[in-house]
Amino acid sequence: MGTKIINDTKKFLKCLWDYQEDSKSSKAAVGYEDDIEIQMVDKASGNPLQGIWTGHLPVLVCQKAVPKHDVEEETAEDSLPGEPLLHSEEAGPLPLSVMKARQLVSWYCMAQNPNMPQWASWAGQGVALYPLWVRCDMSDPEGTGWLGADTVRTGGKVTAVNLHTVTCKGPAVGKSSHVTMEELTRAHKSRHHTSAVSAVLFS
């Protein structure tokens, strides 16, 4: 395994472990590199995975960091006449590319693998990471919205890693994508031939 991959993995994992330990006192999001934000969520803190993930542990969510806009840079002289000044508004969470998400989940899985001697010193700390979920931009053909991984523990040791993928094809566009009642009735009749059934009753 390449030295760069091991070093990048250790850097990411150190960030996760430090954040997991520090989160006992503060749950504020932390940055990794320049463009990734890691946030811990649980049932009490507006979980974006509600309905997808029902685990009892807090979850580490990775997503693209919201870019900071400097409002003071733009003044009335800089804007065009009749154009309102732009103010930074609270932007929602931003997804990472699917390739970057796969890389982060891969690093998480490598570190949790008990059969890899490269991670013996990390695994020796006895700390299992909380489940990791990465918000994706759905740019792949499957429309991947989330990638997740969590550890399976037996007798206090990590024995496996479960991988999760949440995909979405997106909203239906246009009326042509919906089946009308007439089309549904025709399809039903073509599959199920109606036969005349008559009942003769005697009294």
MODELLER restraints for C-alpha pairs under 7 A, 6 or more apart:
rsr = mdl.restraints
at = mdl.atoms
rsr.add(forms.Gaussian(group=physical.xy_distance, feature=features.Distance(at['CA:9:A'], at['CA:107:A']), mean=5.27, stdev=0.5))
rsr.add(forms.Gaussian(group=physical.xy_distance, feature=features.Distance(at['CA:17:A'], at['CA:129:A']), mean=6.88, stdev=0.5))
rsr.add(forms.Gaussian(group=physical.xy_distance, feature=features.Distance(at['CA:27:A'], at['CA:40:A']), mean=6.22, stdev=0.5))
rsr.add(forms.Gaussian(group=physical.xy_distance, feature=features.Distance(at['CA:28:A'], at['CA:39:A']), mean=6.89, stdev=0.5))
rsr.add(forms.Gaussian(group=physical.xy_distance, feature=features.Distance(at['CA:29:A'], at['CA:37:A']), mean=6.49, stdev=0.5))
rsr.add(forms.Gaussian(group=physical.xy_distance, feature=features.Distance(at['CA:29:A'], at['CA:38:A']), mean=5.56, stdev=0.5))
rsr.add(forms.Gaussian(group=physical.xy_distance, feature=features.Distance(at['CA:29:A'], at['CA:39:A']), mean=4.44, stdev=0.5))
rsr.add(forms.Gaussian(group=physical.xy_distance, feature=features.Distance(at['CA:30:A'], at['CA:37:A']), mean=5.71, stdev=0.5))
rsr.add(forms.Gaussian(group=physical.xy_distance, feature=features.Distance(at['CA:30:A'], at['CA:38:A']), mean=5.35, stdev=0.5))
rsr.add(forms.Gaussian(group=physical.xy_distance, feature=features.Distance(at['CA:30:A'], at['CA:39:A']), mean=6.58, stdev=0.5))
rsr.add(forms.Gaussian(group=physical.xy_distance, feature=features.Distance(at['CA:31:A'], at['CA:37:A']), mean=4.49, stdev=0.5))
rsr.add(forms.Gaussian(group=physical.xy_distance, feature=features.Distance(at['CA:31:A'], at['CA:38:A']), mean=6.11, stdev=0.5))
rsr.add(forms.Gaussian(group=physical.xy_distance, feature=features.Distance(at['CA:35:A'], at['CA:64:A']), mean=5.63, stdev=0.5))
rsr.add(forms.Gaussian(group=physical.xy_distance, feature=features.Distance(at['CA:35:A'], at['CA:65:A']), mean=5.11, stdev=0.5))
rsr.add(forms.Gaussian(group=physical.xy_distance, feature=features.Distance(at['CA:36:A'], at['CA:62:A']), mean=6.71, stdev=0.5))
rsr.add(forms.Gaussian(group=physical.xy_distance, feature=features.Distance(at['CA:36:A'], at['CA:63:A']), mean=5.74, stdev=0.5))
rsr.add(forms.Gaussian(group=physical.xy_distance, feature=features.Distance(at['CA:36:A'], at['CA:64:A']), mean=4.59, stdev=0.5))
rsr.add(forms.Gaussian(group=physical.xy_distance, feature=features.Distance(at['CA:36:A'], at['CA:65:A']), mean=4.90, stdev=0.5))
rsr.add(forms.Gaussian(group=physical.xy_distance, feature=features.Distance(at['CA:37:A'], at['CA:62:A']), mean=5.69, stdev=0.5))
rsr.add(forms.Gaussian(group=physical.xy_distance, feature=features.Distance(at['CA:37:A'], at['CA:63:A']), mean=5.41, stdev=0.5))
rsr.add(forms.Gaussian(group=physical.xy_distance, feature=features.Distance(at['CA:37:A'], at['CA:64:A']), mean=5.76, stdev=0.5))
rsr.add(forms.Gaussian(group=physical.xy_distance, feature=features.Distance(at['CA:37:A'], at['CA:65:A']), mean=4.79, stdev=0.5))
rsr.add(forms.Gaussian(group=physical.xy_distance, feature=features.Distance(at['CA:38:A'], at['CA:60:A']), mean=6.56, stdev=0.5))
rsr.add(forms.Gaussian(group=physical.xy_distance, feature=features.Distance(at['CA:38:A'], at['CA:61:A']), mean=5.61, stdev=0.5))
rsr.add(forms.Gaussian(group=physical.xy_distance, feature=features.Distance(at['CA:38:A'], at['CA:62:A']), mean=4.60, stdev=0.5))
rsr.add(forms.Gaussian(group=physical.xy_distance, feature=features.Distance(at['CA:38:A'], at['CA:63:A']), mean=6.65, stdev=0.5))
rsr.add(forms.Gaussian(group=physical.xy_distance, feature=features.Distance(at['CA:39:A'], at['CA:60:A']), mean=5.72, stdev=0.5))
rsr.add(forms.Gaussian(group=physical.xy_distance, feature=features.Distance(at['CA:39:A'], at['CA:61:A']), mean=5.18, stdev=0.5))
rsr.add(forms.Gaussian(group=physical.xy_distance, feature=features.Distance(at['CA:39:A'], at['CA:62:A']), mean=6.53, stdev=0.5))
rsr.add(forms.Gaussian(group=physical.xy_distance, feature=features.Distance(at['CA:40:A'], at['CA:58:A']), mean=6.56, stdev=0.5))
rsr.add(forms.Gaussian(group=physical.xy_distance, feature=features.Distance(at['CA:40:A'], at['CA:59:A']), mean=5.58, stdev=0.5))
rsr.add(forms.Gaussian(group=physical.xy_distance, feature=features.Distance(at['CA:40:A'], at['CA:60:A']), mean=4.62, stdev=0.5))
rsr.add(forms.Gaussian(group=physical.xy_distance, feature=features.Distance(at['CA:40:A'], at['CA:61:A']), mean=6.11, stdev=0.5))
rsr.add(forms.Gaussian(group=physical.xy_distance, feature=features.Distance(at['CA:41:A'], at['CA:47:A']), mean=5.67, stdev=0.5))
rsr.add(forms.Gaussian(group=physical.xy_distance, feature=features.Distance(at['CA:41:A'], at['CA:58:A']), mean=5.68, stdev=0.5))
rsr.add(forms.Gaussian(group=physical.xy_distance, feature=features.Distance(at['CA:41:A'], at['CA:59:A']), mean=5.36, stdev=0.5))
rsr.add(forms.Gaussian(group=physical.xy_distance, feature=features.Distance(at['CA:41:A'], at['CA:60:A']), mean=6.55, stdev=0.5))
rsr.add(forms.Gaussian(group=physical.xy_distance, feature=features.Distance(at['CA:42:A'], at['CA:58:A']), mean=4.56, stdev=0.5))
rsr.add(forms.Gaussian(group=physical.xy_distance, feature=features.Distance(at['CA:42:A'], at['CA:59:A']), mean=6.28, stdev=0.5))
rsr.add(forms.Gaussian(group=physical.xy_distance, feature=features.Distance(at['CA:57:A'], at['CA:130:A']), mean=6.68, stdev=0.5))
rsr.add(forms.Gaussian(group=physical.xy_distance, feature=features.Distance(at['CA:58:A'], at['CA:130:A']), mean=6.39, stdev=0.5))
rsr.add(forms.Gaussian(group=physical.xy_distance, feature=features.Distance(at['CA:59:A'], at['CA:130:A']), mean=5.74, stdev=0.5))
rsr.add(forms.Gaussian(group=physical.xy_distance, feature=features.Distance(at['CA:59:A'], at['CA:131:A']), mean=5.12, stdev=0.5))
rsr.add(forms.Gaussian(group=physical.xy_distance, feature=features.Distance(at['CA:59:A'], at['CA:132:A']), mean=6.00, stdev=0.5))
rsr.add(forms.Gaussian(group=physical.xy_distance, feature=features.Distance(at['CA:60:A'], at['CA:130:A']), mean=6.38, stdev=0.5))
rsr.add(forms.Gaussian(group=physical.xy_distance, feature=features.Distance(at['CA:60:A'], at['CA:131:A']), mean=6.07, stdev=0.5))
rsr.add(forms.Gaussian(group=physical.xy_distance, feature=features.Distance(at['CA:60:A'], at['CA:132:A']), mean=4.80, stdev=0.5))
rsr.add(forms.Gaussian(group=physical.xy_distance, feature=features.Distance(at['CA:60:A'], at['CA:133:A']), mean=6.17, stdev=0.5))
rsr.add(forms.Gaussian(group=physical.xy_distance, feature=features.Distance(at['CA:61:A'], at['CA:132:A']), mean=6.00, stdev=0.5))
rsr.add(forms.Gaussian(group=physical.xy_distance, feature=features.Distance(at['CA:61:A'], at['CA:133:A']), mean=4.89, stdev=0.5))
rsr.add(forms.Gaussian(group=physical.xy_distance, feature=features.Distance(at['CA:61:A'], at['CA:134:A']), mean=5.65, stdev=0.5))
rsr.add(forms.Gaussian(group=physical.xy_distance, feature=features.Distance(at['CA:62:A'], at['CA:133:A']), mean=6.31, stdev=0.5))
rsr.add(forms.Gaussian(group=physical.xy_distance, feature=features.Distance(at['CA:62:A'], at['CA:134:A']), mean=4.69, stdev=0.5))
rsr.add(forms.Gaussian(group=physical.xy_distance, feature=features.Distance(at['CA:62:A'], at['CA:135:A']), mean=6.35, stdev=0.5))
rsr.add(forms.Gaussian(group=physical.xy_distance, feature=features.Distance(at['CA:63:A'], at['CA:93:A']), mean=6.90, stdev=0.5))
rsr.add(forms.Gaussian(group=physical.xy_distance, feature=features.Distance(at['CA:63:A'], at['CA:94:A']), mean=6.02, stdev=0.5))
rsr.add(forms.Gaussian(group=physical.xy_distance, feature=features.Distance(at['CA:63:A'], at['CA:95:A']), mean=5.28, stdev=0.5))
rsr.add(forms.Gaussian(group=physical.xy_distance, feature=features.Distance(at['CA:63:A'], at['CA:96:A']), mean=5.69, stdev=0.5))
rsr.add(forms.Gaussian(group=physical.xy_distance, feature=features.Distance(at['CA:63:A'], at['CA:134:A']), mean=6.05, stdev=0.5))
rsr.add(forms.Gaussian(group=physical.xy_distance, feature=features.Distance(at['CA:63:A'], at['CA:135:A']), mean=5.35, stdev=0.5))
rsr.add(forms.Gaussian(group=physical.xy_distance, feature=features.Distance(at['CA:64:A'], at['CA:94:A']), mean=5.06, stdev=0.5))
rsr.add(forms.Gaussian(group=physical.xy_distance, feature=features.Distance(at['CA:64:A'], at['CA:95:A']), mean=5.42, stdev=0.5))
rsr.add(forms.Gaussian(group=physical.xy_distance, feature=features.Distance(at['CA:64:A'], at['CA:96:A']), mean=5.31, stdev=0.5))
rsr.add(forms.Gaussian(group=physical.xy_distance, feature=features.Distance(at['CA:65:A'], at['CA:94:A']), mean=6.85, stdev=0.5))
rsr.add(forms.Gaussian(group=physical.xy_distance, feature=features.Distance(at['CA:66:A'], at['CA:91:A']), mean=6.88, stdev=0.5))
rsr.add(forms.Gaussian(group=physical.xy_distance, feature=features.Distance(at['CA:66:A'], at['CA:93:A']), mean=6.85, stdev=0.5))
rsr.add(forms.Gaussian(group=physical.xy_distance, feature=features.Distance(at['CA:66:A'], at['CA:94:A']), mean=6.66, stdev=0.5))
rsr.add(forms.Gaussian(group=physical.xy_distance, feature=features.Distance(at['CA:69:A'], at['CA:88:A']), mean=6.18, stdev=0.5))
rsr.add(forms.Gaussian(group=physical.xy_distance, feature=features.Distance(at['CA:71:A'], at['CA:87:A']), mean=6.12, stdev=0.5))
rsr.add(forms.Gaussian(group=physical.xy_distance, feature=features.Distance(at['CA:71:A'], at['CA:88:A']), mean=6.55, stdev=0.5))
rsr.add(forms.Gaussian(group=physical.xy_distance, feature=features.Distance(at['CA:79:A'], at['CA:85:A']), mean=6.77, stdev=0.5))
rsr.add(forms.Gaussian(group=physical.xy_distance, feature=features.Distance(at['CA:95:A'], at['CA:135:A']), mean=4.91, stdev=0.5))
rsr.add(forms.Gaussian(group=physical.xy_distance, feature=features.Distance(at['CA:95:A'], at['CA:136:A']), mean=4.72, stdev=0.5))
rsr.add(forms.Gaussian(group=physical.xy_distance, feature=features.Distance(at['CA:95:A'], at['CA:137:A']), mean=4.93, stdev=0.5))
rsr.add(forms.Gaussian(group=physical.xy_distance, feature=features.Distance(at['CA:96:A'], at['CA:135:A']), mean=6.13, stdev=0.5))
rsr.add(forms.Gaussian(group=physical.xy_distance, feature=features.Distance(at['CA:96:A'], at['CA:136:A']), mean=4.93, stdev=0.5))
rsr.add(forms.Gaussian(group=physical.xy_distance, feature=features.Distance(at['CA:96:A'], at['CA:137:A']), mean=5.73, stdev=0.5))
rsr.add(forms.Gaussian(group=physical.xy_distance, feature=features.Distance(at['CA:97:A'], at['CA:136:A']), mean=5.65, stdev=0.5))
rsr.add(forms.Gaussian(group=physical.xy_distance, feature=features.Distance(at['CA:97:A'], at['CA:137:A']), mean=5.41, stdev=0.5))
rsr.add(forms.Gaussian(group=physical.xy_distance, feature=features.Distance(at['CA:98:A'], at['CA:136:A']), mean=5.37, stdev=0.5))
rsr.add(forms.Gaussian(group=physical.xy_distance, feature=features.Distance(at['CA:98:A'], at['CA:137:A']), mean=6.39, stdev=0.5))
rsr.add(forms.Gaussian(group=physical.xy_distance, feature=features.Distance(at['CA:98:A'], at['CA:138:A']), mean=6.93, stdev=0.5))
rsr.add(forms.Gaussian(group=physical.xy_distance, feature=features.Distance(at['CA:98:A'], at['CA:139:A']), mean=6.76, stdev=0.5))
rsr.add(forms.Gaussian(group=physical.xy_distance, feature=features.Distance(at['CA:98:A'], at['CA:140:A']), mean=6.87, stdev=0.5))
rsr.add(forms.Gaussian(group=physical.xy_distance, feature=features.Distance(at['CA:101:A'], at['CA:134:A']), mean=5.82, stdev=0.5))
rsr.add(forms.Gaussian(group=physical.xy_distance, feature=features.Distance(at['CA:101:A'], at['CA:136:A']), mean=6.52, stdev=0.5))
rsr.add(forms.Gaussian(group=physical.xy_distance, feature=features.Distance(at['CA:101:A'], at['CA:147:A']), mean=6.90, stdev=0.5))
rsr.add(forms.Gaussian(group=physical.xy_distance, feature=features.Distance(at['CA:105:A'], at['CA:149:A']), mean=6.66, stdev=0.5))
rsr.add(forms.Gaussian(group=physical.xy_distance, feature=features.Distance(at['CA:109:A'], at['CA:161:A']), mean=6.64, stdev=0.5))
rsr.add(forms.Gaussian(group=physical.xy_distance, feature=features.Distance(at['CA:111:A'], at['CA:119:A']), mean=5.86, stdev=0.5))
rsr.add(forms.Gaussian(group=physical.xy_distance, feature=features.Distance(at['CA:112:A'], at['CA:158:A']), mean=6.91, stdev=0.5))
rsr.add(forms.Gaussian(group=physical.xy_distance, feature=features.Distance(at['CA:114:A'], at['CA:158:A']), mean=6.82, stdev=0.5))
rsr.add(forms.Gaussian(group=physical.xy_distance, feature=features.Distance(at['CA:131:A'], at['CA:149:A']), mean=5.77, stdev=0.5))
rsr.add(forms.Gaussian(group=physical.xy_distance, feature=features.Distance(at['CA:131:A'], at['CA:150:A']), mean=4.28, stdev=0.5))
rsr.add(forms.Gaussian(group=physical.xy_distance, feature=features.Distance(at['CA:131:A'], at['CA:151:A']), mean=6.92, stdev=0.5))
rsr.add(forms.Gaussian(group=physical.xy_distance, feature=features.Distance(at['CA:132:A'], at['CA:148:A']), mean=5.54, stdev=0.5))
rsr.add(forms.Gaussian(group=physical.xy_distance, feature=features.Distance(at['CA:132:A'], at['CA:149:A']), mean=5.35, stdev=0.5))
rsr.add(forms.Gaussian(group=physical.xy_distance, feature=features.Distance(at['CA:132:A'], at['CA:150:A']), mean=6.37, stdev=0.5))
rsr.add(forms.Gaussian(group=physical.xy_distance, feature=features.Distance(at['CA:133:A'], at['CA:146:A']), mean=6.67, stdev=0.5))
rsr.add(forms.Gaussian(group=physical.xy_distance, feature=features.Distance(at['CA:133:A'], at['CA:147:A']), mean=5.63, stdev=0.5))
rsr.add(forms.Gaussian(group=physical.xy_distance, feature=features.Distance(at['CA:133:A'], at['CA:148:A']), mean=4.12, stdev=0.5))
rsr.add(forms.Gaussian(group=physical.xy_distance, feature=features.Distance(at['CA:133:A'], at['CA:149:A']), mean=6.49, stdev=0.5))
rsr.add(forms.Gaussian(group=physical.xy_distance, feature=features.Distance(at['CA:134:A'], at['CA:146:A']), mean=5.62, stdev=0.5))
rsr.add(forms.Gaussian(group=physical.xy_distance, feature=features.Distance(at['CA:134:A'], at['CA:147:A']), mean=5.25, stdev=0.5))
rsr.add(forms.Gaussian(group=physical.xy_distance, feature=features.Distance(at['CA:134:A'], at['CA:148:A']), mean=6.22, stdev=0.5))
rsr.add(forms.Gaussian(group=physical.xy_distance, feature=features.Distance(at['CA:135:A'], at['CA:145:A']), mean=6.12, stdev=0.5))
rsr.add(forms.Gaussian(group=physical.xy_distance, feature=features.Distance(at['CA:135:A'], at['CA:146:A']), mean=4.82, stdev=0.5))
rsr.add(forms.Gaussian(group=physical.xy_distance, feature=features.Distance(at['CA:135:A'], at['CA:147:A']), mean=6.82, stdev=0.5))
rsr.add(forms.Gaussian(group=physical.xy_distance, feature=features.Distance(at['CA:136:A'], at['CA:144:A']), mean=6.25, stdev=0.5))
rsr.add(forms.Gaussian(group=physical.xy_distance, feature=features.Distance(at['CA:136:A'], at['CA:145:A']), mean=4.74, stdev=0.5))
rsr.add(forms.Gaussian(group=physical.xy_distance, feature=features.Distance(at['CA:136:A'], at['CA:146:A']), mean=5.32, stdev=0.5))
rsr.add(forms.Gaussian(group=physical.xy_distance, feature=features.Distance(at['CA:137:A'], at['CA:145:A']), mean=6.17, stdev=0.5))
rsr.add(forms.Gaussian(group=physical.xy_distance, feature=features.Distance(at['CA:138:A'], at['CA:144:A']), mean=4.55, stdev=0.5))
rsr.add(forms.Gaussian(group=physical.xy_distance, feature=features.Distance(at['CA:138:A'], at['CA:145:A']), mean=5.18, stdev=0.5))
rsr.add(forms.Gaussian(group=physical.xy_distance, feature=features.Distance(at['CA:142:A'], at['CA:167:A']), mean=6.26, stdev=0.5))
rsr.add(forms.Gaussian(group=physical.xy_distance, feature=features.Distance(at['CA:143:A'], at['CA:167:A']), mean=5.18, stdev=0.5))
rsr.add(forms.Gaussian(group=physical.xy_distance, feature=features.Distance(at['CA:143:A'], at['CA:168:A']), mean=5.19, stdev=0.5))
rsr.add(forms.Gaussian(group=physical.xy_distance, feature=features.Distance(at['CA:143:A'], at['CA:169:A']), mean=5.59, stdev=0.5))
rsr.add(forms.Gaussian(group=physical.xy_distance, feature=features.Distance(at['CA:144:A'], at['CA:165:A']), mean=6.86, stdev=0.5))
rsr.add(forms.Gaussian(group=physical.xy_distance, feature=features.Distance(at['CA:144:A'], at['CA:166:A']), mean=5.85, stdev=0.5))
rsr.add(forms.Gaussian(group=physical.xy_distance, feature=features.Distance(at['CA:144:A'], at['CA:167:A']), mean=4.22, stdev=0.5))
rsr.add(forms.Gaussian(group=physical.xy_distance, feature=features.Distance(at['CA:144:A'], at['CA:168:A']), mean=6.41, stdev=0.5))
rsr.add(forms.Gaussian(group=physical.xy_distance, feature=features.Distance(at['CA:145:A'], at['CA:166:A']), mean=5.62, stdev=0.5))
rsr.add(forms.Gaussian(group=physical.xy_distance, feature=features.Distance(at['CA:145:A'], at['CA:167:A']), mean=5.32, stdev=0.5))
rsr.add(forms.Gaussian(group=physical.xy_distance, feature=features.Distance(at['CA:145:A'], at['CA:168:A']), mean=6.59, stdev=0.5))
rsr.add(forms.Gaussian(group=physical.xy_distance, feature=features.Distance(at['CA:146:A'], at['CA:165:A']), mean=5.89, stdev=0.5))
rsr.add(forms.Gaussian(group=physical.xy_distance, feature=features.Distance(at['CA:146:A'], at['CA:166:A']), mean=5.04, stdev=0.5))
rsr.add(forms.Gaussian(group=physical.xy_distance, feature=features.Distance(at['CA:147:A'], at['CA:164:A']), mean=5.75, stdev=0.5))
rsr.add(forms.Gaussian(group=physical.xy_distance, feature=features.Distance(at['CA:147:A'], at['CA:165:A']), mean=4.78, stdev=0.5))
rsr.add(forms.Gaussian(group=physical.xy_distance, feature=features.Distance(at['CA:147:A'], at['CA:166:A']), mean=6.49, stdev=0.5))
rsr.add(forms.Gaussian(group=physical.xy_distance, feature=features.Distance(at['CA:148:A'], at['CA:163:A']), mean=5.73, stdev=0.5))
rsr.add(forms.Gaussian(group=physical.xy_distance, feature=features.Distance(at['CA:148:A'], at['CA:164:A']), mean=4.72, stdev=0.5))
rsr.add(forms.Gaussian(group=physical.xy_distance, feature=features.Distance(at['CA:148:A'], at['CA:165:A']), mean=6.34, stdev=0.5))
rsr.add(forms.Gaussian(group=physical.xy_distance, feature=features.Distance(at['CA:149:A'], at['CA:161:A']), mean=6.49, stdev=0.5))
rsr.add(forms.Gaussian(group=physical.xy_distance, feature=features.Distance(at['CA:149:A'], at['CA:162:A']), mean=5.47, stdev=0.5))
rsr.add(forms.Gaussian(group=physical.xy_distance, feature=features.Distance(at['CA:149:A'], at['CA:163:A']), mean=4.51, stdev=0.5))
rsr.add(forms.Gaussian(group=physical.xy_distance, feature=features.Distance(at['CA:149:A'], at['CA:164:A']), mean=5.98, stdev=0.5))
rsr.add(forms.Gaussian(group=physical.xy_distance, feature=features.Distance(at['CA:150:A'], at['CA:161:A']), mean=5.58, stdev=0.5))
rsr.add(forms.Gaussian(group=physical.xy_distance, feature=features.Distance(at['CA:150:A'], at['CA:162:A']), mean=5.33, stdev=0.5))
rsr.add(forms.Gaussian(group=physical.xy_distance, feature=features.Distance(at['CA:150:A'], at['CA:163:A']), mean=6.80, stdev=0.5))
rsr.add(forms.Gaussian(group=physical.xy_distance, feature=features.Distance(at['CA:151:A'], at['CA:158:A']), mean=6.29, stdev=0.5))
rsr.add(forms.Gaussian(group=physical.xy_distance, feature=features.Distance(at['CA:151:A'], at['CA:160:A']), mean=5.88, stdev=0.5))
rsr.add(forms.Gaussian(group=physical.xy_distance, feature=features.Distance(at['CA:151:A'], at['CA:161:A']), mean=4.41, stdev=0.5))
rsr.add(forms.Gaussian(group=physical.xy_distance, feature=features.Distance(at['CA:151:A'], at['CA:162:A']), mean=6.15, stdev=0.5))
rsr.add(forms.Gaussian(group=physical.xy_distance, feature=features.Distance(at['CA:152:A'], at['CA:158:A']), mean=5.73, stdev=0.5))
rsr.add(forms.Gaussian(group=physical.xy_distance, feature=features.Distance(at['CA:152:A'], at['CA:159:A']), mean=5.76, stdev=0.5))
rsr.add(forms.Gaussian(group=physical.xy_distance, feature=features.Distance(at['CA:152:A'], at['CA:160:A']), mean=5.02, stdev=0.5))
rsr.add(forms.Gaussian(group=physical.xy_distance, feature=features.Distance(at['CA:152:A'], at['CA:161:A']), mean=5.71, stdev=0.5))
rsr.add(forms.Gaussian(group=physical.xy_distance, feature=features.Distance(at['CA:152:A'], at['CA:162:A']), mean=6.99, stdev=0.5))
rsr.add(forms.Gaussian(group=physical.xy_distance, feature=features.Distance(at['CA:153:A'], at['CA:159:A']), mean=5.57, stdev=0.5))
